[in-house]
Amino acid sequence: MDVSVVILAAGQGSRMKSALPKVLHQLAGKPLAEHVVDTARQFSSDITLVVGHGAEAVKAHFSEQPVRFALQAEQLGTGHAVAQALPELPKTGTVLVLYGDVPLTRQDTLARLCALVDDHTLGLLTVKLDNPTGYGRILRDADGLVQAIVEEKDASDEQKAITEVNSGIMAVPAWALHEWLPRLSNNNAQGEYYLTDLVALAVSENIAVKTAHPDQFEETLGVNNRVQLAQLERWYQGQQAEQLMLAGATLRDPARVDVRGKVTVGPDCDIDINVVFEGDVTLGANVTIGPNCVIRNATLGDGARIEAHTLVDTAVIGREATVGPFARIRPGTKLADSAKVGNFVETKKALIGEGAKVNHLSYVGDARIGAGSNIGAGTITCNYDGVNKFTTEIGEGAFVGSNSTLVAPVTIEDGAFIGAGSVITKTAPKEQLTVGRARQVTVKGWVRPEKG
């Protein structure tokens, strides 16, 4: 099936009350139009975005993606919008028209729609609603064949009672689009060129009009204001939570877990409330995540445990490792199996060996910590001189006493013991005690200052 896709993304979205183009507002951490482009890319490499309001911002967002742009300088209706893309479209195959503010239509739904279309058939995605107010109604004849679509503002009272409505999504033979778009009229209540008028043109030329339907009507919902955006977000998150549970995860409250990317879970994961997943996340079996955590672009091994109020960002957490509470794991961190990072610890580009511990109130950046080492509370690796970053090497089985400062580049050898409160600037030899701190002095005869 040779399909070209046109995505209409030119509207102002005035009801969003925002300087940001509507199609760039985010749902599940991704702009509305990007959801549509990602879905379209699953079955077509020929994608045209019709831009208008905020065109430069939309182009900038998609500048590194394989899409073309067509400009709709004046907002004269959906038919006029598609016409702006016409010079870029082939004259054979199928053209699928999507909307940049209708983000959640499924790929298999669109595949069913496109499968209806050939050189003698036009496809419509329709849905039945209990309350069809605001939608164009599908007009059928006595034999049930589609005859036309009437917009609500042009509909009679009898037509307004029809519950089958147009989603706006349409698949059209490419030759017909080239032939019919120039023939559209704006003789209607809005003075616009309606894409839906193609249906009547098809009927008049004995082109069959067939309909497909989504599995869930939410697939066809568009976003016109922030209330609708929030409602669609909740529906989407409900779908994601359901998939996680079906894959074997326990969600303590499915309404309080957000997925803003892709999450793969192993069996028997336990996810507490207010957990946010961003980007690509993989959880092994028996992973536990406490409340109020953010997990971003991370891999968590079997049995890993993330305690409450912890951020894990672009990191790898090994099997049976423990992180948090109140920890910040920054990009480039790798915890080996059974390693531990505790409360109020920050790591960055840190390789923490098997069974090693960084338990409290420490900063470990640009560092390699060997297996079984213990880093005391308040320890920091001084990795930055204001221009360059330097590495701290800590061997296996080392012990770094509390409140130590390791000034990189520096090496703490295997089994070295660093006395508490030390400033270490040179290699600490293996199996030896190294202390680097000022001598304690008591001043005799000192008098406490008093207020005058």
TASULGI-V11024 format. One line per field, one symbol per residue. ss: DSSP state (H for helix, E for strand, - for the rest). phi: phi as a letter, one per 20 degrees, with the letter a starting at -180 (. if undefined). psi: psi as a letter, one per 30 degrees, with the letter a starting at -180 (. if undefined). A space follows every 10 residues. Layout:
ss->???
phi->???
psi->???
This chain:
ss->--EEEEEEE- ---HHH---- -HHH-EE--E EHHHHHHHHH H----EEEEE E---HHHHHH H------EEE E------HHH HHHHHHHH-- ---EEEEEE- ------HHHH HHHHH--E-- EEEEEEEE-- ------EEEE -----EEEEE -HHH--HHHH ---EEEEEEE EEEHHHHHHH HHH------- ------HHHH HHHH---EEE EEE---HHHH -----HHHHH HHHHHHHHHH HHHHHH---E E--HHHEEEE EEEEE----E E---EEEEEE EEE----EE- ---EEE--EE ----EE---- EEE--EE--- -EE----EE- ---EE----E EEE--EEEEE EE----EEEE --EEEEEEE- ---EE----E EE-E----E- -EEE----EE ----EEE--E EE----EE-- --EE---E-- --EE------ ---------- --
phi->.ecddddebd ffmffflbfe ggfefeclmb ggffgfffff ffcbddcdee dbfmgfffff fdfddfcecc edfdedofff ffffegfeef dcncdddccf ddedffffff ffffffebfc bddcecbecf cegndfeeed efenefdacd fgfdefffff ffeecefneb ccggffffee gfefddebfe mdeeffffff ffffdlefdd cccffcfffd fdddbfffff ffgffgffff ffffffeoee dfbgfccddc rccdcefmfc defleddcme ccdfflfdcf fmdddclccd fgmfcdegmc ddclbcdffm fccnfldcde gnecdfgmfc cdflddcbld ddfgmfcceb lcdcclccdf gmfcdfgmfc eeecdncddc dddcffmfcd fgmecdeffb cdfgmfcdfg medddcgeff lcedccbfff cdefmfdffc ff
psi->jjkkkkkjhf lehfffhkfk keffkkkhgk kefeeeeeee ffgkgjkkkj lckheeeeee egfglillkk kjekjgleee eefffeffkl glakkkjlkf gifgkleeee eeefffkafg kkkkjlkkke jgkflkkjkl afggkkelkk lefgkleeef fkfklkffkk kkkeeeeeee effklgilff hljkefffee eeefghkkjl klklekfffg kljflfeeee eeeeeeeeee eeeeeffgkk jejffhkkjh bkkkklkhkj jalhkkkkbj kkkakgkkka lhlkjkhlkk lkgkkjllhk kjjilkklkg lkkalhljjl kgkjklkglk kakhkklkhk jjlkglkiek hlkjkhlkkl kglkjlkgkk jifkgfelkl kkkkakgljj lkhljjjlkl kjlkglkkkk gkjjflkjlk glkkkilkkk kkjkgkkkkl k.
